[in-house]
Amino acid sequence: MADPYDDVRQLALAIFAANGRLVSAGNELVAHLGLTSAWWQVLAALRYSPVPLAVASIARNMGLTRQGVQRIVDLLAQQGLVEFQPNPHHRRAKLVVLTRAGMEAVTGAEEVVAPLDQAIADRLGAARIREAVTILQDMISVISEQLDERLPSIPNHEGPSS
């Protein structure tokens, strides 16, 4: 009897493989710009957001940890690629915005990767790409819904009690 979840597992493995290849290709393609894939990912998240974002929002949107994104944002700020602005909705959670240099870095990365983007678009076609995006967004929703249901039942572990 076939495993009923084999297709889901194959999809997950393909996503892991694609992510790994995207990260390594990104690192190769943007290294000469002084970027890493992780830096580029955060810069692009800021560029394509319709509003400035706090670190927690960037992390949530990207499926990353807040601490990991905070480290990247701090490095980007040191390099002058982002700056912090006051957040009218939260006194301590500053908004992260691209600087002119940050916008130039994202634009440079996109120019470098344009031939790869074109090859993917040519091979897959716009309709298949849009369907893939929809499928991945649906998958993210299911995973989030399932984890949100389980999280309240996970015991709060604060270390040994005295």
Stockholm file with secondary structure:
# STOCKHOLM 1.0

chainA/1-162         MADPYDDVRQLALAIFAANGRLVSAGNELVAHLGLTSAWWQVLAALRYSPVPLAVASIARNMGLTRQGVQRIVDLLAQQGLVEFQPNPHHRRAKLVVLTRAGMEAVTGAEEVVAPLDQAIADRLGAARIREAVTILQDMISVISEQLDERLPSIPNHEGPSS
#=GR chainA/1-162 SS CCCTTHHHHHHHHHHHHHHHHHHHHHHHHHGGGTCCHHHHHHHHHHHTCSSCEEHHHHHHHHTCCHHHHHHHHHHHHHTTSEEEECCTTCSSSCEEEECHHHHHHHHHHHHHHHHHHHHHHHHHCHHHHHHHHHHHHHHHHHHHHHHHHHGGGSCCCCSCCC
#=GC SS_cons         CCCTTHHHHHHHHHHHHHHHHHHHHHHHHHGGGTCCHHHHHHHHHHHTCSSCEEHHHHHHHHTCCHHHHHHHHHHHHHTTSEEEECCTTCSSSCEEEECHHHHHHHHHHHHHHHHHHHHHHHHHCHHHHHHHHHHHHHHHHHHHHHHHHHGGGSCCCCSCCC
//
